[in-house]
Amino acid sequence: MFPVSGPGYTVLVVEDDERIRRVTVQALRESGFDVSESGDGRSALEHLRSNRTDLVVLDIGLPDIDGLDLLRRLRGEQEIPIILLTARRGETDRVLGLELGADDYMTKPFSSRELVARVRTVLRRSSRDHRGRSRLEFDGLVIDGGTREVIVRGTVVELTAKEFDLLAHLASAPRQVFSRRQLLQAVWHAAPNWQAESTVTEHIHRLRHKIEDDPARPRRLRTVRGVGYRFEP
Ligand code: CA
């Protein structure tokens, strides 16, 4: 386990509700994090462009930019871990948020202690992802956990963060069969009751188009009918 305590980590809290923002910022500061805050999406984007940030706590309901749009933009620009804050009834938002690459979510009202714990977990996970994973090499396919690059027959292929994680997860255990549910939990860190297994199907579909010679007859990413998927080395 990596010891993830506050010092050295910078967190940006984006939340227009002043009370929630104040309590969240205070809890994180008390745990030793270096915390910045934004009350709207535009200032958050500006802040992120000019300040090193290790994690963003992002409210979905913002006054100027929809939190999910902001998430989409951030995902297009950089790989900062993001924890979403959602309203109780925002099931669709949560699902969409996780599909867009959020690392975790908290449903309001939440305890600030729980939030601090989640922040630590996500930071621990992302530092392990970046430092710990090794390079996987197969005939005509390289998956580099250090640079997070995938190279197919000598050419770097552009993958989203989740596409990369999914491929790396499958390829790190060649021939082992994973159910969609197992993959949702391992790659999306989704709660057991999270239903959108089609997310996995869609990501496999996109991955096949990016790494397979013939996506209709995949050689690497094989479907195991009625069960799930496995990676063929
Ligand atoms: Ca709000």
Boltz pocket constraint, residues with backbone or C-beta under 6 A from the ligand:
constraints:
  - pocket:
      binder: B
      contacts: [[A, 15], [A, 16], [A, 17], [A, 59], [A, 60], [A, 61], [A, 62]]
      max_distance: 6.0
